[in-house]
Amino acid sequence: MENEFLKGKKILIVEDDLSSRLYLNKILEKAGVIILNAGDGQEAVNVAVNNPDIDIILMDIQLPVLDGYTALSKIREANKDMVIIAQTAYGLLGDKEKILNSGFNDYVIKPILSQNLIEKLIANLKQK
């Protein structure tokens, strides 16, 4: 099964909304993922820098302390090859271009459907 590919992978979920974070945790727990969590951009940078073995980061754009773009930039300074996927409620063409041009590997649009998330994670990890 495709989901077996994610088993044991380490994923950092960066989400300030508790219900959204719990939802993402539940999806990834079912896939056997090792989950780390951060509630703001600065915490995300700290966790990413202290855990260079993270396979992928799922980062919200609208975050307190540091927004997703600033956190991305700081994480890239420490690890330019880290796979980072933006999660955003904004799906307009200009938003997608801004996300990808800023250095994110990919993006998912909220509300996030579990199968879509799993497929995105697998596709990005296979490209790594």
LINPEQUI-V726241 format. One record per backbone hydrogen bond with DSSP energy under -1.0 kcal/mol. CO is the residue of the C=O (numbers start at 1). NH is the residue of the N-H. E is the energy in kcal/mol with one decimal. If there is no record, write none. Layout:
co & nh & e
CO & NH & E
CO & NH & E
This chain:
co & nh & e
1 & 4 & -1.5
2 & 5 & -1.9
3 & 6 & -1.4
6 & 9 & -2.5
9 & 34 & -3.1
10 & 55 & -2.6
10 & 56 & -1.4
11 & 36 & -2.6
12 & 58 & -3.1
13 & 38 & -2.3
14 & 60 & -2.3
17 & 21 & -2.5
18 & 22 & -2.7
19 & 23 & -2.1
20 & 24 & -2.4
21 & 25 & -2.6
22 & 26 & -2.4
23 & 27 & -2.0
24 & 28 & -2.3
25 & 29 & -2.6
26 & 30 & -1.6
28 & 33 & -2.1
29 & 32 & -1.6
32 & 8 & -3.1
34 & 11 & -2.9
36 & 13 & -2.9
38 & 15 & -2.2
40 & 44 & -2.0
41 & 45 & -2.0
42 & 46 & -2.4
43 & 47 & -2.8
44 & 48 & -2.7
45 & 49 & -2.6
46 & 50 & -2.0
51 & 54 & -1.9
56 & 12 & -2.2
57 & 85 & -3.4
58 & 14 & -3.0
59 & 87 & -3.0
61 & 63 & -1.2
61 & 68 & -3.0
64 & 41 & -1.8
64 & 66 & -2.3
67 & 71 & -2.6
68 & 72 & -2.4
69 & 73 & -2.1
70 & 74 & -2.1
71 & 75 & -2.5
72 & 76 & -2.7
73 & 77 & -1.4
74 & 78 & -1.0
75 & 79 & -2.6
79 & 82 & -1.2
83 & 57 & -2.5
84 & 105 & -2.6
85 & 59 & -3.0
86 & 108 & -2.5
87 & 61 & -1.3
88 & 110 & -3.3
92 & 96 & -2.2
93 & 97 & -2.2
94 & 98 & -2.3
95 & 99 & -2.5
96 & 100 & -2.4
97 & 101 & -2.9
98 & 102 & -1.5
99 & 104 & -1.5
106 & 86 & -2.5
108 & 88 & -2.4
113 & 117 & -2.4
114 & 118 & -2.5
115 & 119 & -2.4
116 & 120 & -2.3
117 & 121 & -2.6
118 & 122 & -2.5
119 & 123 & -2.6
120 & 124 & -2.5
121 & 125 & -2.4
122 & 126 & -2.3
123 & 127 & -1.0
